Amino acid sequence: MAGHTVDGQTGGRGQIGAVESFDSHVGLGQVRVGDGRLFSFHCTEIVDGSREIPVGTRVEFVVAPGQLGMWEARAVAPEVRA
């Protein structure tokens, strides 16, 4: 996916969104950003190692190409507000 962009940004730049869904039994969730796009993630991408994150949590994450050729959320962490 070299050269592809996500809304004008090269994959790998930070994003802010909210956890829209999370299924702890299979470890899969989705983050929605402000413009409505959804990015899937696996529980192993939650940076604190907890393997769970509540729906509605505002998070920071990195967008990267996934195994199935779709953009995914990586390095998912609760948003830190200064």
Order of alpha helices (4+ residues) and beta strands (2+ residues): beta-beta-beta-beta-beta-beta-beta
